[in-house]
């Protein structure tokens, strides 16, 4: 029989709490996804197997949510990586008050996404927002940034990039500071220019850091819900409805917890496969290059 030592008894309560908080909801939601579970019909709970999964897969709104999420995540990661790398390079070259600039640039990620959404919702208000006022004063003219299909998703991407680019910047900045100087000195002697040093030295050396940063941001972007809820509510129409907001709408608007649970598990499987592929490919490329 397994004997628990004193140190095991100390961590046992936290393990039990983790199992209750994490494992039980996962098991219960998996069970829910296999039943007809509509909150408006509490006395009707037949077992229907995989019908919820089939219904979600055949739902055109689910297809739209997947496309919106992919566009949102792809464009946001690309912009954050590019701007974050530029800011990291700029910080590396600053010698005066560098820590002050780092602290100022890190302010957006210290604010909760709900507060960020409310702030930008007021700034982008079509009539009372300061953004349209400034644009009107300079002769460009304002527009309903969150009210038209052409501008709603780009505006959502802009707000997300504004908040989370500092996260990418700080990881790349730490990576740049950790790079050895000898390869760059040798490249300078060989006549390499600025762009060649970035392409052939910095980016290969930062491959692992970039892979980790992209993976973390991909997971966060794929499950984005709060900004969508505050800024657009998935509209206009369903042009900004991400997968997370689609699942929320299934469960708490349509009250169909069975389909919402099925969509959640399908979403979880896709996220695990995507992040595993990115990390394995990055590590495989790093082993080949080394």
C-alpha positions, 0 to 999 in steps of 0.5 A: 500500500502506498504510504504518503509522507508529510510532504505529500500530505501538504500538496494533496489538498491542492491536487484534490482542488485541481482535480475538482476544478479542472477534471470534473468540468471536463468530464461533465461537459464531455457527458453533456455533449453526448446528450440532448441538453437544452436548458429550456427543456430540463425534463428531456435529456435523451442520449443522442451520441455524436449527433451534437458533433455532426450538427455543429460540423454541418452548421454554416455559422460554425464554418463562418466562425472558423474562417473569422477566427483564422483571419483574426488570429493569422493577421494579429499574430503576423502584425504582433510579431513584426511590430514586436520585433521592430520595437525589440530592436529599437529598445536594444539600441536605446541606451538612455532611459531604456527601462522607462520605455519598456515600462511604458510599452508594457502598460497595455498588457497590464490592463484587463481585456474587458477594460481595454474593450470598454476604453476602445469602445468609447474612443471609437464611438461614431458620434462621441468618440475622440478618434472620429473627432480627430479624423474629422478635424484633419479632413479625413472624416470619421466612420462607424468603425465597429458598425460596418462589415468592412471595418469591424474585423480590422478594428478588432484586430487593431485593438488586440494588436495594440494590447498584446504586441508588448508581450511579443516585444518583451520576449523578443527583446529578452531573446535579442539581449541573450544572443552572443556577440561573436557571430555578429562581429564575424559577420561584420568583418565578412561584410554582412549588412544589417538585413543579412544579420537579421535574416541569417543570424538573429531569426535562426537564433530566435527560432525557439523563442519565436515558436513559443511566443507564437504558440502562446499568442495563437492559443490566446487568439483562438479563444478570444471572446472578451474583446468580441463581446464588448466591442462588436457582439459578433456583429455586424451580422456575424462578421466578427463572430469567433469560435469562442463567441459562437460557443457562448451563443450556442450555450447561453443564447440558444441554451443548447448546452449539448451542442456548445459542449460538443463545439468546445471539445472539437475546438479543444482538439483543434487547438491541441493539434495546432499548437503541437504541430507548431512546437514540433516543427519549430524544434525539428527545424532547430535540430536540423539547423544546429 
